[in-house]
Amino acid sequence: MAEQLRFQTEYAQEGATREPQVDFAEMPERVGLPLQGVDFSPSELANATPACVHLDLEELECFEIVDQQFQEYGVEFSNAIALYPSNPAFPSRSGSKVLIGSPKNGWVEATFRCPVRFVSGFVTSSRRTVLAAFDANNQPVAQAETPGANLAGSESDVPPNVQLSLKAANIHRITFYAFDGQLTLNDFSFSFQ
């Protein structure tokens, strides 16, 4: 059974303060090597892949449609555009660029060439955000979510750029979705191991 991780907010009792409590999957060591020339059969992939791939968005052009730019790392995106966040409510966590859902608001999808076991990203959103993972048969295998919006400068108990991560076997596709809200995604990483 897939390990499900969920962002949880601990609500204050009378006279106490509200402090978010977050449980995350442990992030494997980051390595960002392309998978060029790799035979993507399971036995070859197990011997050739890095522990964790962390995508660098800085090489992307502002307003560039992001789809196959990271296929050499084993992932392709749908409904994603790179940009410099101009709205201070959506700050970047690292670097100057983020991914946003576009042309359709509120979701970004990634499909993996071979199944992965770990996925992580840092999101800022105008609504509750869900990270959902699916197997090759499009069946859900794991889910993580925030309890609500986490815009910078808002009164949200959830800070901007909160990490959503999950671990499960056989992840072929993931979506970050914010229920028709706006979201930014930064520091996206995944692991085949």
GIRATA-V324103 format. One record per residue. N is the residue number from 1. RES is the residue in one small letter. OMEGA is omega in whole degrees, 0 to 359 (* if undefined). Layout:
n:res:omega
N:RES:OMEGA
N:RES:OMEGA
//
This chain:
n:res:omega
1:m:182
2:a:175
3:e:181
4:q:181
5:l:184
6:r:175
7:f:182
8:q:175
9:t:179
10:e:182
11:y:185
12:a:170
13:q:184
14:e:179
15:g:181
16:a:178
17:t:178
18:r:178
19:e:179
20:p:174
21:q:185
22:v:174
23:d:183
24:f:170
25:a:178
26:e:183
27:m:176
28:p:178
29:e:182
30:r:172
31:v:182
32:g:180
33:l:178
34:p:181
35:l:181
36:q:176
37:g:181
38:v:171
39:d:187
40:f:171
41:s:184
42:p:182
43:s:178
44:e:182
45:l:181
46:a:181
47:n:190
48:a:189
49:t:176
50:p:180
51:a:181
52:c:178
53:v:178
54:h:185
55:l:177
56:d:182
57:l:187
58:e:179
59:e:180
60:l:175
61:e:176
62:c:183
63:f:177
64:e:173
65:i:183
66:v:176
67:d:185
68:q:183
69:q:183
70:f:182
71:q:177
72:e:176
73:y:177
74:g:181
75:v:173
76:e:182
77:f:172
78:s:176
79:n:182
80:a:175
81:i:176
82:a:175
83:l:170
84:y:180
85:p:180
86:s:178
87:n:182
88:p:177
89:a:182
90:f:183
91:p:173
92:s:178
93:r:178
94:s:183
95:g:184
96:s:184
97:k:176
98:v:169
99:l:172
100:i:175
101:g:179
102:s:18
103:p:179
104:k:181
105:n:164
106:g:174
107:w:175
108:v:182
109:e:175
110:a:177
111:t:184
112:f:181
113:r:175
114:c:183
115:p:177
116:v:182
117:r:183
118:f:177
119:v:179
120:s:174
121:g:179
122:f:186
123:v:168
124:t:188
125:s:177
126:s:178
127:r:173
128:r:181
129:t:179
130:v:169
131:l:182
132:a:180
133:a:183
134:f:177
135:d:183
136:a:178
137:n:179
138:n:177
139:q:179
140:p:178
141:v:179
142:a:180
143:q:173
144:a:182
145:e:172
146:t:181
147:p:182
148:g:180
149:a:179
150:n:180
151:l:175
152:a:179
153:g:178
154:s:179
155:e:181
156:s:174
157:d:181
158:v:182
159:p:174
160:p:180
161:n:177
162:v:181
163:q:168
164:l:180
165:s:177
166:l:176
167:k:175
168:a:175
169:a:168
170:n:176
171:i:178
172:h:184
173:r:174
174:i:171
175:t:166
176:f:178
177:y:188
178:a:171
179:f:179
180:d:173
181:g:175
182:q:176
183:l:171
184:t:181
185:l:182
186:n:177
187:d:179
188:f:178
189:s:180
190:f:181
191:s:176
192:f:185
193:q:*
//
